[in-house]
Amino acid sequence: MGEGIIKRKGKTNYGIATCACDIADSVVNNKPAIFSVCSVLHGEYGQENVALSLPSIVDVSGVSRTIPIPLNKYELAKYSNAANAVRSLLTELD
């Protein structure tokens, strides 16, 4: 997937660097902003102790809270599958 993006758009490192700088600015300068970042879930969508990406408010404390978004049954099942895939990979790495 990333390869296709690079082919169509050229280098994407500036976009990634910009996002990283924006996130760092929110943390270092306590400028709360919403980013889609990975963090350990604590019950969101029925998931615990696994890090997945959700829209989140990032500030001086890091991810201060996640922002719930409505998911239909199909999306919820896919999110659960992603959580299980991450857990499975982590189990393999142990």
N, C-alpha and C positions, 0 to 999 in steps of 0.2 A: 504494500500500500504506500509506504513512504517513498519507495522508489518511483512510483507513478506520479506522486506529487512533485518530486524533484524534476522529473522529466518534463512535466507540463509547466512548472513555475520557475524552474531553475533552482538556485540555492535557496534554502529556507532557513539558514542559520541566523539571519538577521531577525526574522520573526520570532524565533525561539529566544534569541538574546533579548529582544524587546520585552517579551513576556516575563522572562526571568528577572529583568531589571524592574519591571512594574511590580512583581510580587515582592522583591527585595525592598523596594521603596515603601510598600504598604507595611512591611514588618519593621524596618529600621526607623521610619518616620511616623509610625502609628497613623497611617492614612488608610482607614478601612476601605476595602474594595472587594468586589465580587470576582472570583476566579474559579474556573473549573480545575480543581486540584485533587490529588489523591490524599486521603487521610484515613486513619483507622476508623471504621464505622462502629457505632455504639447503638445498634438497634434500628438504624435507618433501613427501611424496606426489609426488615426482618433479618438483617445481617449484623454479625458481631465479629470483632477481632479479625477483620480482614480490611486491607486498604484498597479502596476503589475511588474513582473520581466522581465527585459531585460538585455542583455549584456551591461555593462556600464563601463566607466572609473571612477575609484574611486581614489581620492587623498585627499589632506589636506582640500579641500572644501566639501568633501563628494562625491556625484555623480556629477561629473563635466559635463558629457554628456552621452547620451545613444548612442549605436552603432546600426544603423539600419541594419536589416537583411532582405533579401527578403522573403516575405511570399506569398504563392499561395492563391487562393480564399478560399480554404478549411481552411487553417491555419489562414487566416485573419478572417474568420467567427468564428472559435473556439476562437481566441483571443478576438474578440468582445463579444462573449458569456461569456467568463471569466470576462471581464470588467463589463458586465451587472450583473453577479452573485455577484461580489464584491459590486457593487452599491446597489443591492437589499438587501444584508446582512447589509450594513451600514444603509440603510433606516430603516430596522427592528430594529436595535440597538438604533436608535434615539428615 
